């Protein structure tokens, strides 16, 4: 593995920090690259990365909590022979040419499920993946954030004070750009170390299956009633109030989309639930609910009142009904009363998964998705034959390595639970 501290003599050295503390990386080894903001710069970057070799470190910065949606506001890359690149996807919104130039190259991302959707929106779609966070989970690391992994595996520290800033800011401050460039500076070194560890522990093929599944995962379908995810909605006890939640949520979403701000910055979920409970009739009554009287929310008081009145005047038939049961099993805390046999099966299969996960040193949820475990326990295959269990879990998205570790034990656990 290349040493990340190898550099030319004019590259700033890491800050050794306090005694016993891992050295802090302060600057990219070749210096901070300029931000690519035009077609000419992007074409030059494409050429350089096409001519480079080996895996490509990729990262993206979003403005979560500041802007509407999850688009990327900075894309960082690094490859041997090409160095590092920082691309402004607002100025260069089409990265399909870069994606084509790197087709077949392995892309190294940390927590790829977070960045793949916003990269796909830019036309950048990896065909081969190494996810350093997922590799860490499979190896049993307790802390899998990039900073923790870099410190634990490479013995270096990354400053993470800019992880939650508003990346839609223009121009981006130099210290933010340095932070972003350093995130890809060490990613390939981290990948190489983790691959070696995966190989030594016999988990490399497991990881490859996981990476392929992550790449092949279809985009998430939009929720049919996203307003039902309002935090605290369980406190709303009647249909009329539920209608207020829906109308306020939809109004908030419209405003947030138009202003391109995070919905939570327009109005908090807690305020929506409180208004649904209080059903205020006047602006004065509404602004007495504190979140409606401050910041951006106060500007839209007339719209909030109209939304509440729409729900108040709505016919019973047009009000939202309580959420229909999903296609999965009920909440597990109800199983003991509703189906004691299923509760026994759940206890048995969970114990088996936990035992195997401990043996292979990884979190139980990475060995087998909790939803798959619940579904198997709620509606087990007839006879609990290992092949039938294997087929059932495959239908729930389990990978072959997971089936190899768990299918026979789960079949035995289901049979034992049935005999109790």
N, C-alpha and C positions, 0 to 999 in steps of 0.2 A: 504494500500500500504506500502510495506517495505520502510524504510528510507535508502536511499543510503549511508548515512553517518554512519549507524550502522557498527561497525567493531571491530576487536580485538584491544587490547590496543596498539599493536606495529604497526598498520597500520598508515601511514602518514595522518595527518589531512589536509583537504582542506585549501588552502591559501585564507584568508579572503579578500585580495585585498584592494582596496580603500573603504572608508566609503560609504555605500549605494550600493556597487557593489556585485553581487552574488559571493559566494566563488568559487574559481577555484579548480577543481579536479587535483591533481598533480601525483597520483600514484594509481594503482589498490589496492583494499582493502586487498587482500591476497599477494600482491607483484607481480612482473612481472613474468609470467610463462615462462619457456624455450620454444623456438621455436621447434616444432615437425618436425624432418627432416629425420626420418627413419621409417621402417615398425614396429619396436618394439614400438617406441613412438606413432605411429598412433594407433596400436592395444590397447595400454594402454588408449589412449584418447577415443577411441570407447567404451571401457568397462566402463570408468568413466561416459561418457555421457549417455550410456544406463541405468546405475544405477541411474542417476539423476532424477529429477522430475520437472514438470511444463514446461512452454515455454522455447524455446532455442533462445537466442539472436545470430544473425548471421550478419557478415559483411565481405566484401571482398575489398581488395585494388588492384587497377590496376595501370598500368603505362601509362595512357592516355597522349598523347603528347610526349611520349618518345619511346614507342615500337609500333611495327606493331600489330594491332588487339587490342582486349579488354580482354585478358586472365587475370586471377587472379594471383597475386604474393604474396598474404598473405590472409589467411582466419582466421577470429577470431570468437570464439564461447564462450558462457557462459550459464550455467544452474545451477539451485539450486542443491546442492549436488555434483556437478562436478567441480565448479569453472570456471575459464577461460582457454581457450586454444588458442594458436597461431600455425597455421599449415602452413608450407612452401609447397605450391602446386607445386613448381618446383621439389622439392625432393620427394613429395608425391602426384603424379598427379591423383591418383584414390581414390576418397572419396566415392565411392558407398557403401562400407561397413559401413561407418559412416551414410550415408543416410538411409540405411536399418535399422540400429540400432535405428534411431530416427523416423522411419516411424510412422505416426499418431500424432507425437508431433507437436505442433504449433511452427512455426519458425517466429521470430520477426525480421524484416528487416526495414531499413529506405530507402525509395525510392527503393523498391524491383525491379522495372523494370530495374534498372541499374545493379544490381548484379545477378539476376536470370540467365541470359544467361551465364556468366562466371562460375557460380557455376554448371550449367548444364553440361558444358564442362568437369567438374571434376567428373561427376556422382552423384553430390549432388542435389537432386530434392525434395524440400519440398512438402508435401501433405496437409499441412494446413498453413495458412499465416496470419500474422498481420503486416500491413505496417504502421509504425508510421507517415511517411510523408503524405501518402494518408489520414490517419485518421485526421491529422492536417488540410488538405485542406477541408475535409468534415465539419470540425468544424469551418471553417472560419478564421483560423490563417493567419495573413498577411505574416509572415516569417516562412517558413517550413523547413529550413535547420536544420540538427540535432543539431548544437550548439544553434541556436535560440530556438528550441523547448525545449531542455533540460533546458535552462535558463528560458524560459517563464513558463514552466509547473512544473519543479522540483526545480527551484530556485538555480541551479548550473551552473557553467561555464565549458565548455570543451575548452581546447586550440586547435585551428584549424590551427596552423602554418605549419603543415606537410601535409595538405590535397592535395597538388599538387606536391608532391615530386616524384622522380623516384623510385617506389616500386620494380623495378627489381634489384636494388642495392643489392649486397651481399658482406659482411654480412650487414644486416640491422642495423643501429645505434640504440642504446638502447632507445634514446628519441623518435625515430619513433615508436618503438615497444610499448612504454608506451602510446603514443598517440593512437595507434591502439587498445590496450587492453582496454583503457578507453571508446572507442566508444561502446563496448558491455557491459561495466560495468553498464551502466545506462539504457540500452535499454528496459529491462523487466519492470523496474520501470516506465519508460515513457509509455510503453504499458498499464500498469495497470491503470495509471492516465487517459490516453486517452479513454480507454474502459469505465471507469466510466462516463466520460463526454459524450461520445457517447450515453450511456444508458440514462443518465439524459435528453438529448436533443432529444431522440427518433430517433437517427440516427444509432444505433448499427446494426440493420438489413441491413440498406443501406451499411454500411461499410463491413459487411460480404459478401454481394453480390459483392462489388467491389474487395475484396480480392480474392474471388473465381474466378472472371473474370480475374484478374491479373495472377493467377496461371494457368488458362486454356488457356491463350493467346498463339497462335502458334508462333514459331520462325519467325522473320521477313524474308520475302523472299528477296534474293539478288536483288538489282536493276538491270534491264536489261542493262542500260547504266550508270553506276555510275559516269563516267567522266562528265556527264551533270550536276552534282552537283558542279562543279568547281565554286568557288566564283568569281563573276564578269563576268561570261560567257555571260551575257546579252549584254556586250559591243562588243562581236564578231559578225561582221555583214555579213560575207559571208561564204560559204561552205568550201572553201579552208582553211580559218583561223580556222574554226570549226574543220577541220581535224587535224590541228596542235595541237589544244587543246587536242583532243583525243589521238594523238600519244604521246605527251609529258606526258599526265596523265598516260597512260599505261606504259610508260618507267619508270616514277617515281614510280609507284606502284610496278613494277618488282624489282627495286632497293631496295625500302623500305622493301619489303617482304624478299628479300635475306639477307639484313643486319639486319632485325628485328628492324627497327626504324620507328617512325611515319613518314608517307609521308611528312608532313609539315616540318620536319627537313631536308629532302632531298631537297625539292624545294617548295616554297610558291605558292599558287594558283595565286596570283597576278603576279608572274613571268611568269607562263604559259600563262596567258591572254595577258601580254605585248609582249611576244615572238610571239604569234599568230597574234597580230596586226602588229608587226614590220617585221616578216618573215626574220630574219637574215640569211645570207648565209655563214658567216665565223665565226670561234671561236672568233675573235676579235670583230665582230659585236654583237655576242651573249653575251660575257662577259661585253660589254658596258652596257647591261641591268644589273643593279647592283646585284640583287640576284643571277645571274648566276656566278658572279665573286667572291663570298665569300663562306667560309665554305665548306660543303660537296658538294654543287652543282658544284663547279669548277672542282672537280675530274672527273665528268662525262660529261664534255663539248662535247667530241666526240660523246657520245650516244645521247645527246640532238640535236646536229646538224643532226645526222642520222635520228632521229625521225622527225625533221622538214622537211628534204628532202624527207622522205617517203610520207608525206602529200603533199609536193610540186609536186612530180612526180605522184601522184595517179590519176587515171582516174576519170572523173566526176561521173561515176556510182558508184565508190567505196567510194566517199566522204560521210561523214555523212549528213543526211538531217536534217533540223530544227526539233526540238522535236515535235513529234505528240501530238495532244491534248490527255489528259488523259480521263479516263472514268467518271470523275466527272464534275461538272459545271465549267464554265469559271471563271476567276478572278472576284470578286464581283465588282471591279471598272468599269467593262464593262457592268454591267447588265442594268443600266439605259438607255443606248443607244440600247443595243441588245434586251432586253426584259423588258420594263418598268413594266409590270404586275408582273414579277418575282422579280424585285427590290422592289416593294411595298410589296410583300409577305415576302421578306427577312427582310425588316424593321419591319414588324408586328411580325414575329416570334422571331426575336432578342429581341424586346421590351418585349415580353411575357417571354422569358427565363431569361432576366435580372431581370424582376420584381419578378419572382418566386425565383430566386437565392438570391435576396436581402431578401426575406421573410424567407428563410431557412438558411441564413447567410453562403453562400459558394460561391466560384468563379463560374461564369456562365459556364465556360468550364468544371467544374466538375459536374454541374447539367446535362449538355448535351453537347456532343462533338461538337465543331464548324463545323466540316465537316458534321455531321449528320444534323445540322440546315441548312446549305447551300444546301445540297442535297434535303432536304424536301421542301425548298422554291423554288428550281429550277424545280423540278418535283413532285408536290404534288399529293397525291392519288385522284382519282376521287371522287368528292363530299365532300372531306375533312371531312369524317365521323370520329369520335374519334377512333373507332375500326380500321379503315383503317390507320389512322395516327399511332396508336399504332403498328400495324403490320409492317408498313413501317420503323418506327424507330427501331423496334426489328431487322429488317434485317440489319440495320446500326450498330448494336452492343449495342444498348441502353439496360440497365438493367431494371428490373421490377419496382424498386423503382423510377427510373427516369421517366418511362412511367406513373406511378401513379400520379406523380407531374405535368406532363406537357402535356400529350396527349390531354386531353379535352380542355385545354386552347389554345394549338396550333391549334386544329381543328377550334376553334372559330376565332382565329386570321387569319387563312387562308381564312375562309369564309368572314370575314369582309374586308380583303384586296381585295377579288374578287368583292365585292360590291362597292368599291370606284371608 
